[in-house]
Amino acid sequence: MGVAYLDRFVKTVEESDHAVFTGPDEHRRRHLVKYHDDRFDPPLLLDFTEEEFDAAVHATGRDARSLWPDDPEPEAGIKMMLVHLYESMSVERRPRERIYLSNGQLWAE
């Protein structure tokens, strides 16, 4: 079996955005400790399961293929999730609690 979409996403964010994650914890949840130059204390909870993330990747990937037509649906979905995370983390108000899924997009609050 290949690497789970959430694992691939986390690895990409760590490599491209200098992020640091902890987990999964006993509830199979991860936390974001650092993103670019921002440190979070307490860390931000990735408030979704691996299964929820996988479903969102596929749903988002169907639409995202219009942007990345040469990529398979999951790859396009992961790329779009990276865009969602960057946009959500770049708003004026600094997130303090969690990163969650809503309508196939990642949001931080």
C-alpha positions, 0 to 999 in steps of 0.5 A: 500500500502507498503512503496515505494522502495525509502523510504525503501532504504533511511531508510536503508542507514540512519540506516546502513550508518549513513546517513542524508537525507532531503526532499522530497522538493516541487519537491519531491526530496531528498538531502543527507546531511551526509553519514558515516562521510562525510557532504555535504554542499550543500547537494547532490541531489538525482537526480531521481524520485521515479518512476525512482528509482522503475524501476531501483530497478526492473531492477537491482533486476533481475540481483542481484537475482544471488547474493541473490537468496532467496530474491524477485527481489525488495529486491535484487535490493535494496541491489544492490543499497546499494552496488552501493551507497557505491562504488560510495561514496567511490571513491577518488574524493569526490562527490559535486553535485548529486547522479543519476541513469545510467544503473540501477546503482547509481552514485555520482558526 
